[in-house]
Amino acid sequence: MTELHHLTLAELAAGLRAREFSSVELARHFLARIERMNPALNAFVTVTAEQALAAAAKADELLASGEAGELAGLPIAHKDIFCTDGVLTTCGSRMLSNFVAPYDATVVERLSQEGVIMLGKANMDEFAMGSSNETSWFGPVKNPWDLNKVPGGSSGGSSAAVAARLVPAATGTDTGGSIRQPAALTGLTGLKPTYGRVSRYGMIAFASSLDQAGTLTITAKDSALLLRAMAGFDPKDSTSVDTPVPDYVAALDQPLAGLKIGLLKEFFETGLDEANGKLVRDALAVYERLGAKLIEVSLPNLPLSVPTYYVVAPAECSSNLSRFDGVRFGHRCENPVDLLDMYKRSRGEGFGAEVKRRIMTGTYVLSAGYYDAYYLRAQKVRRLITDDFARAFKEVDVLMGPTSPSPAFDIGAKVDDPITMYLNDIYTIGANLAGLPAMSIPCGFLGGLPVGLQIIGPHFAEAKLLNVAHGYQRETEWHRQIPRGYA
Amino acid sequence: MSLTRKDVEGIAHLARLSITDAELPVYVDSLSKILTFVEQLNAAAVDAVEPMAHPLADQVQRLRPDEVSDVEQREKYQRNAPRVEAGLYLVPKVIE
């Protein structure tokens, strides 16, 4: 029997419209699953049951009146990095463990206006700094495919919640791979849009030239539905781009014959688990069958992505996180003797080890005497990498490769060695540095764990990416798999 | 690049972070490793390259008229403050 949580957003939307079930019934169904299954997964920091049921009742009225938008009544989770008016917004940190946001992020506001129901706030790596969801002040999130494994990070609460079908979709953010890597490790469709496509207003900043909001969903179609509502110009974000939002859903079924796919040579050469690579190649064969043409391309500067990122991102983070001073909001230490003591101890106590490591890295690379050697140099290499991508997109429509070097790893396996942890993002960081849209879609299983195929496109090519992802999902069933115990 | 305990203490001070004696050697080790790791960047030929601060080349930072665009919500915002009094944020004494 098909249960409500087996359905995609698009299918749930159709069911709501056909009055097969109500929004309140949907909310109750998923809230019950959260109550029963979340304790083992730790995917939520906050569950907003009461608020959700009230919003669902309102959505039902709209649906009855026939005036409801396409997304009305659909339940989702928001990553706890998005400010939600009147609701605890922690960013996975002790620093904000008591912070009740006084306004909604634009992403949250736009989805609520469409009648989307927030069921809760998803756990995450502290300030989105991590690739395993182990840096959260609220404890690690477990991967529903194997509770001993990480769900990826930093959007690990979002990925675990959708993979376990505690919600049919969730928002996430991606600074170096934080949507795509968790999507790959939990068998989901993850989309990081072009930098500037979705407003960053009310999204707690980590690295402002890299951060971008996106979606974790069951299908590419669901991603298209959400992105259509989330994307668009926002005067409140000075880097928001004022360019029209295409109808991502309408573009999904374009045929893929003649599509030129670039295979990222460097991705298949560096650090890739062999069996993982085989599954990616099998996925490429599916595209060939659909009439796509595979062309190997080389981006010679791409192997410098990770070191570039670990200068640029910490530099921006050290600036952004200087706002946490214990004065206006956030954690303040007990009995400070003077202002300096208050700053130092509030920040020392409020931030976890990885956040402090990145703030210090950033402080160092921006400090007098080191700025040119590290920060300026990294910004130059960033341009070389971006130019490599631009050259590749003169020859091909999209680039493909693995999302992650291997499937989900054991909780605790990489926490003691930051470099090993950072190398999880070896394939995802390039798209952030160049501001490109990129996706991860499920393309098979290794030892019972999902594997992701990454698709990268030129700036503002989200419609093409979603079309390419949807074409694969029409041919395969990997994205419809549900972990045992959660079906 | 290998950092000393003193280097890391100096960085922590600049970053306004208190670091315990137990944490210090961990940061000396990991920050040194990170700086060594990013030294790979020295291999790139960047002499003639313009540094890139923003991923979209043709975007310019917008300006807006300097007008009030938000309503006053002091009370709401101050609900998150550790200490307030009479609408003011309280901090340890700064001027003697």
Interface residues (C-beta under 8 A of the other chain):
Chain A: N98 F99 V100 P102 T194 Y195 G196 S209 L210 P235 S238 T239 V241 N301 L304 V306 P307 T308 Y310 V311 S318 S322 D325 G326 V327 R328 F329 G330 H331 R332 P336 V337 D338 L339 L340 D341 M342 Y343 K344 R345 R347 G348 E349 F351 A353 K356 R357 I359 M360 T361 T363 Y364 V365 S367 Y374 L376 R377 A378 Q379 K380 V381 R382 R383 L384 T386 P418 I419 Y422 N432 L433 A434 G435 H459
Chain B: V8 I11 A12 H13 L14 A15 R16 L17 S18 I19 T20 E23 V26 Y27 S30 L31 K33 I34 L35 F37 V38 E39 Q40 L41 N42 A43 A44 V46 V49 E50 P51 M52 A53 H54 P55 L56 Q59 Q61 R62 R64 Q73 K76 Y77 Q78 R79 N80 A81 P82 R83 Y89 V91 P92 K93 V94
